[in-house]
Amino acid sequence: MTQHDLPELAEGETPPTDDGLASPETGALPADGAPPAEPAETDADTPPDARDEAEIDRPAGDEPAEGAGERPANVPEKFWDAERGEVRLEALLKSYAELERRLTRSLPLPADAEDEAAVRRLRQALGWPEDPEGYEIEPG
């Protein structure tokens, strides 16, 4: 519906909404004349005794994994607990900490930026050419 399709409104009257509900101020129905749609029932509307008991008994944040027991493709086998069907967070965090420790030690930065020999060693370790002729640009 475009602005040009809207009927003339009396002063203070609001146009009908496209959600199928009558305008709260005027009670006007949508332009197509359809009756208001029934609001969907939510968990808040459902009494606790009518909900699935497993849902009520489960602590918040303790949702079962979808397809429990199946390792997701992006989780390496060494970090997957097949019995529990979940990621082994302790192993993952330990591995990350070890990797971070190794990477921070692998290329120590020169203590003094003026130490030309230390800067040269760092550049060599990073694979920097010694002069501009050492750079190569390969057409893509």
C-alpha positions as CSV (number, residue, x, y, z in Angstrom):
1,M,0.0,0.0,0.0
2,T,1.4,3.4,-1.0
3,Q,0.7,6.7,0.6
4,H,-1.5,7.5,-2.4
5,D,-3.8,4.5,-1.7
6,L,-4.6,5.6,1.9
7,P,-8.1,6.9,2.5
8,E,-8.7,10.4,3.8
9,L,-8.5,10.4,7.6
10,A,-10.4,12.6,10.1
11,E,-8.3,14.8,12.3
12,G,-6.6,12.7,15.0
13,E,-7.4,9.4,13.3
14,T,-4.5,7.1,12.6
15,P,-4.1,5.0,9.5
16,P,-4.6,1.2,9.7
17,T,-1.6,-0.9,10.3
18,D,-0.3,-3.6,8.0
19,D,0.0,-6.1,10.9
20,G,-3.6,-7.2,10.6
21,L,-4.6,-5.6,13.9
22,A,-7.1,-2.8,14.4
23,S,-5.7,0.6,15.2
24,P,-5.7,0.9,19.0
25,E,-6.9,4.5,18.9
26,T,-9.8,4.2,16.4
27,G,-10.5,0.5,16.2
28,A,-10.2,0.8,12.4
29,L,-9.5,-2.5,10.5
30,P,-6.8,-2.9,7.9
31,A,-7.6,-1.4,4.5
32,D,-8.5,-4.9,3.1
33,G,-11.3,-5.2,5.7
34,A,-10.0,-8.4,7.2
35,P,-10.7,-9.0,10.9
36,P,-7.8,-8.5,13.3
37,A,-5.4,-11.4,13.5
38,E,-5.3,-13.3,16.8
39,P,-2.1,-12.6,18.7
40,A,0.2,-15.6,18.9
41,E,0.4,-17.4,22.2
42,T,3.8,-17.1,23.9
43,D,5.5,-19.0,26.7
44,A,4.6,-16.1,29.0
45,D,0.9,-16.7,28.3
46,T,1.2,-20.5,28.9
47,P,0.9,-21.6,32.6
48,P,4.0,-23.3,33.9
49,D,2.2,-26.6,34.4
50,A,1.3,-26.7,30.7
51,R,4.9,-26.4,29.5
52,D,7.2,-29.3,28.9
53,E,8.5,-30.4,32.3
54,A,12.0,-31.0,30.9
55,E,12.1,-27.3,29.9
56,I,11.2,-26.2,33.4
57,D,13.6,-28.5,35.2
58,R,16.6,-27.6,33.0
59,P,18.7,-24.7,34.4
60,A,19.1,-21.6,32.3
61,G,22.1,-21.8,30.0
62,D,22.1,-25.6,30.2
63,E,20.5,-26.2,26.8
64,P,21.1,-29.5,25.1
65,A,23.3,-29.3,22.1
66,E,21.4,-29.7,18.8
67,G,22.3,-33.2,17.5
68,A,24.0,-34.0,20.9
69,G,26.8,-36.4,20.3
70,E,27.7,-35.2,16.9
71,R,30.9,-33.1,16.6
72,P,30.5,-29.9,14.6
73,A,32.7,-29.7,11.6
74,N,34.6,-26.7,13.0
75,V,35.6,-28.4,16.3
76,P,38.8,-30.4,16.1
77,E,38.5,-34.0,17.5
78,K,41.0,-33.3,20.3
79,F,38.6,-30.6,21.7
80,W,35.4,-32.8,21.5
81,D,34.0,-34.8,24.4
82,A,32.0,-37.5,22.5
83,E,30.4,-38.9,25.7
84,R,28.9,-35.6,26.8
85,G,28.4,-34.3,23.2
86,E,30.1,-31.0,24.0
87,V,33.4,-29.0,23.5
88,R,36.1,-29.7,26.1
89,L,36.6,-26.0,27.0
90,E,39.5,-26.7,29.4
91,A,41.5,-28.4,26.7
92,L,40.6,-25.6,24.2
93,L,41.7,-22.9,26.7
94,K,44.9,-24.7,27.6
95,S,45.8,-25.0,23.9
96,Y,45.0,-21.4,23.2
97,A,47.1,-20.2,26.2
98,E,50.1,-22.4,25.0
99,L,49.8,-21.1,21.5
100,E,49.7,-17.5,22.6
101,R,52.7,-18.1,24.9
102,R,54.7,-19.6,22.0
103,L,53.8,-16.8,19.5
104,T,54.7,-14.0,21.9
105,R,58.2,-15.6,22.5
106,S,58.9,-16.5,18.9
107,L,59.9,-13.1,17.6
108,P,61.1,-10.9,20.4
109,L,61.0,-7.2,19.6
110,P,64.3,-5.3,19.9
111,A,64.5,-3.6,23.3
112,D,65.9,-0.5,21.6
113,A,64.6,0.6,18.3
114,E,68.0,2.2,17.7
115,D,69.7,-1.2,17.8
116,E,70.2,-1.7,14.1
117,A,71.5,-5.3,14.4
118,A,68.4,-6.3,16.4
119,V,66.1,-4.6,14.0
120,R,67.8,-6.3,11.0
121,R,67.5,-9.7,12.7
122,L,63.7,-9.1,13.3
123,R,63.2,-8.0,9.7
124,Q,65.1,-11.0,8.4
125,A,63.0,-13.3,10.7
126,L,59.8,-11.7,9.2
127,G,61.1,-12.2,5.7
128,W,61.7,-8.6,4.7
129,P,64.0,-8.1,1.8
130,E,67.2,-6.2,2.5
131,D,66.6,-3.7,-0.3
132,P,63.7,-2.6,-2.6
133,E,64.9,-4.9,-5.4
134,G,64.1,-7.8,-3.1
135,Y,60.4,-7.2,-3.4
136,E,58.5,-9.0,-6.1
137,I,55.0,-8.3,-7.3
138,E,53.4,-11.2,-9.0
139,P,50.4,-10.3,-11.3
140,G,47.2,-11.8,-10.0
